[in-house]
Each structure stands twice: as C-alpha cells, then as structure tokens.
Amino acid sequence: MVEESLFFDGSRPLAERTDIATADWALARAMENIRARIDHEFGSQAWENISQTRYDSGDYATCTFPSGEGRYTSRDEGMTFGLADEGFPRVLEIVREEVEPIGYDHMIDSSGSAWFYVDFYNRPDGGVVHVTKARGSGLILQVNTGCRPWED
C-alpha cells in the first residue's frame, strides 16, 4: 500500500523506511563531502547558508500518515557564488556520486533559461536533494529527508 504523501515523500510504508536519525546523518555527511569536493575541483568557495541544525539537535517537523506519525528535516546546505555555469554538469556528477549510495537516485532536471534546477529523489524512503543555480550567479544546495520513522 502506498500511503498518501507529499511529492518528495516515499512509496514504502512509514515503518519500513530508514529512520530519521540515520537518514539525516547520511544527508549531512553527503553534503559535507559535496562541498569539500566542489572546493577541491573548483577552488575554495565562500560557502554561505549552511544550516547548523540537525535531527540529533532537536530540529525536525512531524508528519502524519494513516499508519502513524513520522518526522522529517529540511534545511539549506550551502550557497556559493564562485562557480561558472560551465561547471554545473560536473557539480551534478559530484552530487550524484555522493547521494546515489544513500538512495537519492532518481534525478529530475527542471532547468530553464534562467535557472539550473535539479532534484535527486529517494523514491522508496522519501526525501529530496535540491541543486539549483541561477545562470550567471549562485549555486544552492538544499535537502529534505521526507517523512521517516523514529526511535525514542
């Protein structure tokens, strides 16, 4: 049974998904790796808007399904203005290499004339990694775990 959910949420029943603490930790590590790899390949960036909030520090929201209540996190994971548009395809490769192993393997590219806009979804467990870049301007990384079970 697929539970009614937001578009970025998963198809698995809530109790079968990776728990919120594990999912949030994995996304935080992946984002750290992505920023470090971008710095290594394109030169050190002046990263801004990196949220310091995490699930383990009590930053989460609740979500409700017929089968129970879950939790999710949503946060900014960085913004930088030091990347040329020509580097965006390589940035996407870096993001894909870091997020596919943790389940974010379904990419949707909604880019247009003014923005690069790419999402990596975790369709079974839920969640999304947003990668956006205004053409000629800043790169933005954002994450949302999707609704997940938790343990007390």
Buried (B, 14 or more C-beta within 10 A) or exposed (E): EEBEBEEBBBBBBBEEBBBBBBBBBBBBEBBBBBBEBBBEEBEEBEBEBBBEBBBEEEBBEEBEBEEEEBBBBBBBBBBBEBBEEEBBEBBBEBBBEBBBEBBBBEBEEEEEEEBBBBBBBBBBBBBBBBBBBBEEEBBBBBBBBBBBBBEE
